[in-house]
């Protein structure tokens, strides 16, 4: 049982590392669709939106994938799903790379 937990932790770490391979420059171009809620550089203009700047790329990519698959519920999840549903995995990776590279507010 202990070995199984260790193996799962190692595999999880590997998958997080593999996910964060986006192109920041391409992500900046694709971020225009995010600006109305998250601001031009990922800094929320409204209280209801999350700041995206400086967040871990793996976390952002995983969150975007979860929205796309409908795994996140509540709050603005359905709005987010509508925005990301038409994006490719590469698009999501690029967006994550862009926002993670911006300095935190």
C-alpha positions in Angstrom: 0.0 0.0 0.0 2.8 2.4 0.9 4.6 1.6 -2.3 1.5 2.3 -4.3 1.1 5.7 -2.8 4.8 6.5 -3.6 4.3 5.4 -7.2 1.2 7.6 -7.6 3.0 10.6 -6.2 5.9 10.2 -8.5 3.6 9.8 -11.5 1.7 12.9 -10.5 4.8 14.9 -10.3 5.9 13.7 -13.7 2.6 14.6 -15.3 2.7 18.1 -13.8 6.1 18.6 -15.3 5.1 17.3 -18.7 2.0 19.6 -18.8 3.8 22.9 -18.6 5.4 23.1 -22.0 3.5 26.0 -23.6 4.7 28.9 -25.7 4.3 32.1 -23.7 4.4 34.4 -26.8 1.6 32.4 -28.4 -0.3 32.5 -25.1 -0.1 36.3 -25.0 -1.8 36.4 -28.4 -4.5 33.9 -27.3 -5.1 35.8 -24.0 -7.2 38.5 -25.7 -10.3 36.3 -25.1 -9.5 36.2 -21.3 -9.1 40.0 -20.9 -12.7 40.9 -20.4 -12.8 39.1 -17.0 -9.1 38.7 -16.1 -7.7 41.9 -17.4 -5.2 42.5 -20.2 -2.3 41.0 -18.2 -4.2 38.6 -16.0 -4.8 41.1 -13.2 -8.5 41.1 -12.3 -10.4 44.3 -13.2 -13.5 42.9 -11.3 -13.8 41.4 -7.9 -15.3 38.2 -9.2 -12.3 37.3 -11.3 -9.2 35.5 -10.3 -5.7 37.0 -10.8 -3.8 34.7 -13.1 -0.4 36.3 -13.1 2.4 34.4 -11.4 0.4 31.2 -10.9 2.1 27.9 -11.5 1.8 26.9 -15.2 1.0 23.3 -14.3 -1.8 24.4 -12.0 -3.2 26.8 -14.6 -3.1 24.2 -17.4 -4.8 21.6 -15.2 -7.5 24.1 -14.1 -8.2 25.0 -17.8 -8.4 21.3 -18.7 -10.8 20.7 -15.8 -13.0 23.6 -17.0 -13.0 22.2 -20.5 -14.0 18.7 -19.4 -16.7 20.1 -17.1 -15.0 18.8 -14.0 -15.1 22.1 -12.2 -18.5 23.2 -10.8 -20.0 26.3 -9.2 -19.0 30.0 -9.5 -18.1 30.9 -13.0 -17.3 27.3 -14.1 -19.9 27.3 -16.9 -18.7 30.7 -18.2 -15.1 29.4 -18.2 -16.1 26.2 -19.9 -17.8 28.1 -22.7 -14.6 30.1 -23.2 -12.2 27.1 -23.2 -14.3 24.5 -24.9 -13.1 25.4 -28.4 -9.5 25.7 -27.4 -7.0 22.9 -28.2 -4.7 21.4 -25.5 -1.8 23.4 -27.1 -3.9 26.6 -26.7 -4.4 25.9 -23.0 -0.7 25.1 -22.5 0.2 28.4 -24.2 -2.2 30.4 -22.0 -0.8 28.8 -18.9 2.8 29.5 -19.9 1.9 33.2 -20.6 0.1 33.9 -17.4 2.6 32.0 -15.2 5.4 34.1 -16.6 3.8 37.4 -15.7 4.8 39.0 -12.3 2.3 38.8 -9.5 0.4 42.0 -8.7 
